[in-house]
Amino acid sequence: MSKILEVTSEDEFNTHVTTLDPTTLLVLSFHTPWAAPCAQMNTVLATLAASYPATTPPRTLWLSVNAEELPDVSDAYDVTAVPFLVLARAGATLETVSGSDAGKVRAAIERHAAGGEGKAEDVVIPPKQDVTYRDTTGPAPRADAAGVAGEEKDADANGTAVASGEGKEDLNKRLGELVKAAPVMLFMKGTPSAPQCGFSRQLVALLRENSVRYGFFNILADDEVRQGLKEFADWPTFPQLWVGGELVGGLDIVSLPEMRLPLRGALDWANSMIQIKEEIANDPDFLKEYAVVKA
């Protein structure tokens, strides 16, 4: 059976890709270690990989890439959110799937694998949460986005129309999950490595200065979220910073001198929550001493 290989360097990735047989389907999964949807998608992909036999040459090659650790590889495949799946053959991208919809992922792989044996069992996962996490203690984001003077608003900032592809109730449910997908969430134009507006770039820089781990969502990649979040938050501009599922505001609010102490406290709390989650994930007995012993 096939297995997922974790790629740890750009050289290793290039070696896999350049030596790949042109008939092999490359299944490339981008993830980050802190995003729960990524952990769930890894389970889905491991199950799917096991259903494809190991052959010579390989019918499929399954690679897993940390989107933050290998930013050049991520940029090459236009990764703006994780989990993100790329299916390629002979150097050409066949299809991409963004988000944690197990059904879409399985259907796409089966469609392009052409003869993969067996099917994985259904895996139940939460609704799509296309969130990317970034640790700002790492390399600084590229500051190549143009600065803009004054408060930036979308041309349709007062509009509240929601695209017909998703009902308002479902969209609000999804937005409620997105704003809580990480203790600190940044809804921005572009990505931290390639901001698409000056205000997003400045807010990314502010979070980096405070060594904050945060999730981000590129609102330019999903117009339903972009329009829906304006009404959901009652806030017509981007970027938006959320802490603990509560809206803090945009750059104008976050950068106010009187906001420094309360924001610092909120960010410290958020970082503590991330550390606790990591402790629990790495140590199954982390909460054992607090367990209630039944008589």
Protein Blocks (a to p, Z undefined) as FASTA:
>chain_A
ZZddddfbfklmmmmmmmpcfkbccddddddfklmklmmmmmmmmmmmmmpccddddfbd
cddddfklmmmlmmmnopabdcdddddeehiafbdcedjdfklmmmmmmmmnnopacjdd
ddddddddddddddfkbccdddfbccdedjdddfklmpccdcfkbcfklmmmmmmmmmmm
pmbdcddehjfklccbfklmmmmmmmmmnopacddddfklomklmmmmmmmnopabdcdd
deehiafbdfklmmpmklmmmmmmmmmmmmmmmmmmmmmmmmmklmmmmpccdZZ
